[in-house]
C-alpha cells in the first residue's frame, strides 16, 4: 500500500438523461486526471445521468454488466475511477449507485441508503434504497463511499470508519439554497461544517465531489474539495464552474491524528449495539422508524 | 426582518447570471429578450441579463401605451443607455385600441380597467414572443416572488416567460439587488407601478406596501409560520388573512392548465420529466 494518493475530483455538469454524452465526458476527464498525475479520479452523484431523472429512471438505468458501465470500469486499469449512475438490479429495482473501479475491475458498489423525499427532493418515489455501508480496499487503502444524503446521517461515516475506512468518498448533487449568509451558500456552509466535524471525529480524509449546473432552475453549487483528518480543507474547487482539481492525501496524516486524538480507538461499538438493542426492546425508542 | 430578507448580493448575482447563461445556452439559444417597462423588476433583469450574456445578446423591448407615463419610457431608455444594449420601441396603442374598438362594439359597453390592463399585458407578451422568433431569443420573465405569490400579474401576460431569473426574489430583495447591480437612481426611488393607467401605483391598488407584505410572506412561505402564529406575534389579523387568501386564490396563475386525467399517463400528473430533459 502506497502512502500517498493523488485524488482528482471531477466537478462536472452532466446532461440530464443523456448517458452517452455523460459517459464520454467521464472518459475524457479520466484521461485528463491521468495526465495531471492523479492516481484516482472521483465523479459526482448521478454523473452519468443527471439528478432529476424522474420518469427517465427506466431509460437511464444500467446494469453493472452493461457495456457503458464496463467501458468506464475498463478505464480504471491504471487509475482508480469512482463514478455514479442509476443501477438496475436483477429484480428490476433502481438504485443510485456509486462504483469504485480499480485495475480494470469493480472493487465496490455502494447503493444510496438515505433517499431524501421531502421538500424539493423526490428520490423515494422512483428509487429503491440501499441497505448497507461497507468499506473496501482501494489501491491507496481502505475507503468508504457515501452518496449525498447518506452523509446527513452520521450512521454512514460512523459505520464506514468503524469498518476501517481512512478515506470517505462523498459524491453529491447538492443544490444551492439560502443566499442570506455572508460569503457562502447556506447549503454549502452546512456541508462545510458537517464534513469538518466528521473528518475530525473519525480521523479520516473526506473527498467531497459535487456537480455543477442547473436543472430547471435548481443549481448545484460545486465547491468540491478534500478535508484532512484534522478538519482543514486541503483544497476546494470554485463554485459554479466545471473544474478538475487534484489533491494529495497521505496516510501519515491519518496516523498522526489517530495517535494525537484517538477517538476511534476509544469508540465503544459494543455499547452502541447494546443500547440500540435495549431501545428496540422497550417502548422508549425507535419512534422515528 | 431586514435580516430574514437579506441576500448576499455578490453571490446571488453570480447565481442568477449563471442561471441565465446556462439555461439559455443549453436550450440552444444565443440571445434573450424581455420587456423593459422603466420599473425596477425589468431593470434588474436587464442588468442581470447583460452581465450574463454580454450586452450584444440582450434585447430590450419597450412597449408603451398612450396612457403610460412618459417617465417610464425615459427610465427604460436610461437603462438601455447605461447598459448599451440593443432595444426596440413598440408602441402598443394601435393594436390595443383596435381590439377594444371591436370588442366594445360587440359587447355594447366599454371594457373595465382590469380588462384593458390584462389586454395590454397580453399584447406585450404577444409582441415579445413574436420578436423572440425573429431574434432567436428566449423570453425572460420579470415577475418577482411577491407578485407571483399574491397573484398580482396577468396570467399569460406579464407572468409568461421561458425563464424567470427573479421569480424567487421578494420585492424587497429586488430592490436590494437593484442597488447592487447599478440600476439608475430614478428607478430605485419611484413608487412601483404596473403603469396600466394614469397615476396607478401597485401599493395604491393592492392597498398595502410591499415591505409590509414581504415581511409576512417570507414568514408564511419560506419559514412556514402559520397565519395563526403570525397574528399571535402581533401582525394585524385581517392583513394576515388577506395575504393568506391571496396566495391560495391565485394558485391557478402559477400552474399550467389543469388536465382531466383519462389515460394511465397524463401530462402534468404522472408523466414527469424536467424541462431540461436532455439539456
Interface residues (C-beta under 8 A of the other chain):
Chain A: X15 X16 X17 X18 X52 X54 X55 X56 X176 X179 X180 X181 X182 X183 X184 X185 X213 X214 X215 X216 X217 X219 X239 X240
Chain B: X3 X4 X6 X7 X8 X11 X12 X14 X15 X18 X19 X22 X23 X26 X163 X271 X272 X273 X274 X275 X276 X277 X278 X279
